[in-house]
């Protein structure tokens, strides 16, 4: 019995000692929450990190470090010499790439992140329209920790399907897939806040152009099926008795069909069915009236179809298959035949037809 009590006592002492040790280690550890990468005029990379720091009064502030180096790994070594904390990457949430570097290529620097086993594949990849370092360092009065602000902003917008939540996993998956091109959200400094600035389009790892924020939900219709989201329309040029309408609770399903000819794929049809609820309507029509509601559905479907067709045309002009039509074409033919195709040229000349049908499922109280 005496020996058993002695063993239990020893075990308790060891556990307490281990707990104290862990506490001391945490106090000396710098958990990198966000990184920024910018291209400097001399070809070096301006690399910066943001670390959340807990103060004795239980408030959380951030420490910000930057340097210039030839690679992110070299920069990490230099930054480690600038702080008394042991830098670790296990809590990294976002990787920001300034437009100067994105236009050259972000893949080399992403590959460095991917090779680090301590970094999660769910780290968000974000393009900054401007200098990523200046954006990450800036203090926003309503949002004390900028890195956390960016992380939550992207999560919220992705849930509404206005932008994709691009992670290291999804970007690298599309990078290696020969039937789709990678995409990533774009943000920028808006003075007293940060604003989403569209969807970045990549050719391999190089940023080429972006989808305007006003057309991002239409791009999402073309990209795949989803639930949730909102969209508003100015109806004055479409329906003389109406001014505006806002739809919410979007439920979109996409189907892609491929028609082949003697020389390969000839036509691609993208059919999208959207169900939505009327959140607000300003005009003389009554959404509760079947005839009026059907009229609104026709007007909105026509508008969305035209915008989708313009988006596809824009992608074809850039030779960017950012919505993954190539995956459907590849799956509809022999793989050896697919490999013979120059898909970028084929895609730019392909006849792609879009057809978006919108149905109003809820319209509130009837007048």
C-alpha positions in Angstrom: 0.0 0.0 0.0 2.9 2.3 1.0 4.6 1.7 -2.4 1.3 2.3 -4.3 0.9 5.7 -2.6 4.5 6.6 -3.3 4.0 5.7 -7.0 0.9 7.8 -7.2 2.5 10.7 -5.5 5.5 10.5 -7.8 3.2 10.4 -10.8 1.3 13.5 -9.6 4.6 15.4 -9.2 5.8 14.4 -12.7 2.5 15.6 -14.2 2.7 18.9 -12.4 6.3 19.3 -13.5 5.3 18.5 -17.1 2.5 21.1 -16.9 4.9 23.8 -15.7 7.3 22.9 -18.4 4.7 23.2 -21.1 3.6 26.6 -19.7 7.2 27.9 -19.9 7.6 26.6 -23.5 4.4 28.3 -24.6 5.5 31.6 -23.2 8.6 31.4 -25.3 6.9 30.2 -28.5 5.9 32.5 -31.4 3.0 30.9 -33.3 3.0 32.4 -36.8 -0.6 33.2 -37.7 -0.1 34.9 -41.1 2.7 35.5 -43.6 3.1 38.0 -46.4 5.2 37.7 -49.6 6.1 40.6 -51.9 8.5 41.0 -54.8 11.1 43.7 -54.4 12.7 45.6 -57.3 16.0 43.8 -56.9 14.3 40.4 -57.2 14.4 39.5 -53.5 11.3 38.6 -51.5 10.0 40.8 -48.8 8.8 38.4 -46.2 6.8 39.2 -43.1 5.1 37.3 -40.3 2.4 38.2 -37.8 2.4 36.6 -34.3 -0.4 36.9 -31.7 1.1 37.7 -28.3 -0.7 37.3 -25.0 0.0 40.0 -22.5 -0.1 39.7 -18.6 -3.5 41.5 -18.6 -5.0 38.7 -20.7 -5.2 40.9 -23.8 -3.9 39.7 -27.1 -1.8 41.9 -29.4 0.4 41.0 -32.3 4.1 41.2 -33.0 5.1 42.0 -36.6 8.5 41.1 -38.2 9.8 41.5 -41.7 12.9 41.0 -43.7 14.2 40.6 -47.3 15.7 37.4 -48.6 16.1 35.2 -51.6 13.6 32.6 -50.3 11.0 32.2 -47.5 13.2 29.7 -45.7 16.1 32.1 -45.6 13.8 34.9 -44.4 12.5 32.6 -41.6 16.1 32.1 -40.4 16.8 35.8 -40.4 13.5 36.6 -38.6 14.3 34.0 -35.9 17.3 36.1 -35.0 15.1 39.1 -34.5 12.9 37.7 -31.7 13.3 36.0 -28.4 10.5 33.6 -29.3 10.8 30.2 -30.9 9.0 30.6 -34.2 6.7 27.7 -35.2 4.3 27.4 -38.2 1.7 24.9 -36.8 -0.9 27.7 -36.3 -0.4 29.4 -39.7 -3.9 30.4 -41.1 -3.3 32.7 -44.1 -0.5 33.2 -46.7 -0.8 36.6 -48.4 0.9 37.2 -51.8 1.3 40.8 -53.1 0.2 41.4 -56.7 3.9 42.1 -57.7 4.9 38.5 -56.7 1.6 36.9 -57.9 2.1 38.3 -61.4 5.4 36.6 -61.5 4.4 33.3 -59.8 3.5 32.2 -56.3 4.1 28.5 -56.9 7.7 28.4 -55.8 6.8 30.0 -52.5 3.7 27.9 -52.0 5.9 24.8 -52.7 8.1 25.8 -49.8 5.0 25.9 -47.5 3.7 22.6 -48.8 7.0 20.9 -48.0 6.8 22.0 -44.4 5.2 19.1 -42.5 4.1 21.4 -39.6 1.9 23.5 -41.9 -1.7 22.5 -42.5 -3.0 22.0 -46.1 -5.9 24.2 -45.0 -3.9 27.4 -44.9 -5.7 30.0 -47.0 -4.0 31.4 -50.1 -4.9 35.0 -50.7 -3.8 37.6 -53.3 -3.4 41.2 -52.2 -4.1 43.9 -54.8 -1.2 46.0 -53.6 1.6 45.4 -51.1 0.8 42.4 -48.9 3.3 43.5 -46.2 1.7 47.0 -45.8 -1.8 45.4 -45.6 -0.8 42.9 -42.9 1.1 45.4 -40.9 -1.6 48.1 -40.9 -3.8 48.5 -37.8 -7.5 48.9 -38.4 -9.3 50.6 -35.5 -12.3 48.2 -35.4 -10.1 45.1 -35.9 -7.1 45.2 -33.6 -5.5 42.0 -35.0 -5.3 42.3 -38.8 -4.2 38.7 -39.4 -7.3 37.4 -37.6 -9.5 40.0 -39.4 -8.4 38.8 -42.8 -8.9 35.1 -41.8 -12.4 35.7 -40.6 -13.3 37.9 -43.6 -12.3 35.2 -46.1 -14.2 32.6 -44.1 -17.4 34.7 -44.0 -17.3 35.6 -47.7 -16.6 32.0 -48.8 -19.6 30.8 -46.9 -21.7 33.3 -48.9 -20.0 31.9 -52.1 -18.9 35.4 -53.2 -15.3 34.1 -53.3 -13.7 30.7 -53.1 -11.9 29.7 -49.9 -8.7 28.7 -51.6 -6.4 26.5 -49.5 -2.9 25.2 -50.2 -4.6 21.8 -50.9 -7.2 23.1 -53.4 -4.7 25.4 -55.2 -2.1 22.7 -55.6 -4.8 20.2 -56.6 -5.9 22.5 -59.4 -2.3 23.4 -60.3 -1.5 19.8 -61.1 -4.9 19.0 -62.7 -4.7 19.6 -66.5 -8.5 20.2 -66.7 -8.8 23.3 -64.5 -6.8 26.4 -63.6 -6.3 27.6 -60.0 -8.1 30.5 -58.5 -7.7 32.5 -55.3 -9.6 35.4 -53.5 -8.2 38.9 -54.0 -8.4 41.6 -51.2 -7.2 45.1 -50.9 -6.9 48.0 -48.4 -10.0 50.2 -48.4 -8.7 52.8 -45.9 -10.4 52.0 -42.6 -11.1 48.4 -43.6 -10.2 45.6 -45.9 -12.4 44.7 -48.8 -12.7 41.7 -51.1 -11.6 42.7 -54.6 -12.7 39.8 -56.7 -11.5 36.3 -57.7 -7.9 35.9 -58.9 -7.3 33.8 -62.0 -4.1 31.9 -62.4 -2.3 30.2 -65.3 -0.4 27.6 -63.4 1.1 29.6 -60.6 1.0 33.0 -62.3 -1.7 35.5 -61.6 -3.2 36.7 -64.9 -6.4 38.7 -64.2 -9.5 38.7 -61.9 -13.2 38.4 -61.8 -14.8 41.6 -60.7 -16.6 41.4 -57.3 -19.9 42.3 -59.0 -19.7 39.1 -61.1 -18.2 36.7 -58.5 -21.6 35.1 -57.7 -22.2 34.4 -61.4 -18.7 32.9 -61.5 -19.7 30.7 -58.6 -22.7 29.5 -60.5 -20.4 28.3 -63.3 -17.9 26.8 -61.0 -20.1 24.3 -59.3 -23.2 23.6 -57.2 -23.6 25.4 -53.8 -26.0 26.5 -51.1 -26.3 29.9 -49.4 -25.4 33.4 -50.7 -27.1 36.6 -51.8 -27.4 38.5 -55.1 -29.0 41.9 -55.9 -30.2 43.3 -59.3 -30.9 46.7 -60.6 -34.1 46.0 -62.6 -34.7 49.5 -64.1 -33.2 48.6 -67.4 -34.7 45.1 -67.5 -38.3 45.6 -66.3 -39.9 49.0 -66.5 -42.3 48.4 -63.5 -39.5 47.4 -61.2 -36.5 49.1 -59.5 -34.5 46.5 -57.6 -34.7 43.0 -56.1 -32.4 41.2 -53.7 -32.4 37.4 -53.4 -31.0 35.3 -50.6 -30.8 31.6 -49.6 -29.4 30.7 -53.0 -29.4 27.0 -53.9 -27.6 26.4 -57.2 -27.0 23.1 -59.1 -24.7 22.9 -62.2 -24.6 20.3 -65.0 -22.1 20.2 -67.8 -22.7 18.3 -71.0 -20.1 17.8 -73.8 -20.9 17.2 -77.5 -18.1 15.7 -79.7 -17.5 16.1 -83.4 -15.2 14.4 -85.8 -12.2 16.5 -84.7 -12.8 16.5 -81.0 -15.1 18.4 -78.6 -17.5 20.7 -80.4 -20.0 22.1 -78.0 -20.3 22.4 -74.2 -23.5 23.3 -72.5 -23.6 24.5 -68.9 -27.1 24.3 -67.3 -27.5 26.0 -63.9 -30.7 25.8 -61.9 -31.0 28.4 -59.1 -33.6 28.6 -56.3 -33.8 31.7 -54.2 -35.9 33.6 -51.7 -36.9 37.3 -52.2 -35.3 39.3 -49.4 -36.3 42.7 -50.8 -38.3 43.9 -53.9 -38.9 47.5 -54.9 -41.4 48.0 -57.8 -45.0 47.6 -58.9 -45.0 43.9 -59.4 -46.2 41.5 -56.7 -43.9 38.5 -56.2 -46.8 36.8 -54.5 -48.8 36.9 -57.7 -47.9 33.9 -59.9 -47.9 35.9 -63.2 -45.7 38.7 -61.8 -43.4 36.2 -60.1 -43.0 34.3 -63.4 -42.2 37.6 -65.1 -39.4 38.3 -62.6 -38.0 34.8 -62.9 -37.8 35.2 -66.7 -36.1 38.6 -66.5 -33.6 37.5 -63.9 -32.8 34.2 -65.7 -32.1 36.1 -68.9 -29.8 38.6 -67.1 -27.9 35.8 -65.3 -27.5 33.8 -68.6 -26.1 36.9 -70.4 -23.6 37.6 -67.6 -22.5 34.0 -67.4 -21.9 34.0 -71.2 -19.8 37.1 -70.8 -17.8 35.5 -68.0 -17.1 32.4 -70.2 -16.1 34.7 -73.1 -13.7 36.6 -70.8 -12.1 33.3 -69.6 -11.8 32.1 -73.2 -10.1 35.3 -74.3 -7.5 34.8 -71.5 -7.2 31.1 -72.3 -8.0 30.3 -68.6 -10.3 27.4 -67.8 -10.9 28.5 -64.3 -14.4 26.8 -64.1 -13.1 23.3 -64.9 -14.7 22.6 -68.3 -11.6 20.6 -69.2 -12.4 18.0 -66.6 -15.7 17.2 -68.2 -14.2 17.2 -71.7 -11.3 14.9 -70.5 -13.8 12.5 -68.9 -15.8 12.3 -72.1 -13.0 11.1 -74.3 -10.1 8.7 -74.5 -7.3 9.9 -72.3 -4.7 9.5 -75.1 -6.9 11.7 -77.3 -7.1 14.2 -74.5 -3.3 14.4 -74.2 -3.0 15.2 -77.9 -5.2 18.3 -77.4 -3.7 21.7 -76.7 -6.5 22.4 -74.2 -5.8 26.1 -73.8 -6.2 26.7 -77.5 -9.1 24.3 -77.7 -10.9 25.9 -74.8 -10.5 29.4 -76.3 -12.2 28.3 -79.5 -14.9 26.0 -78.0 -18.6 26.8 -78.3 -19.8 27.1 -74.7 -23.4 27.8 -74.1 -24.7 28.9 -70.7 -28.3 28.5 -69.5 -29.2 29.8 -66.0 -32.8 29.3 -64.8 -33.8 31.0 -61.6 -36.9 30.1 -59.6 -38.3 32.1 -56.7 -39.2 29.6 -54.0 -40.1 32.1 -51.2 -41.4 35.6 -51.6 -42.6 36.7 -48.1 -46.1 38.0 -47.4 -48.5 38.6 -50.2 -49.8 42.1 -50.6 
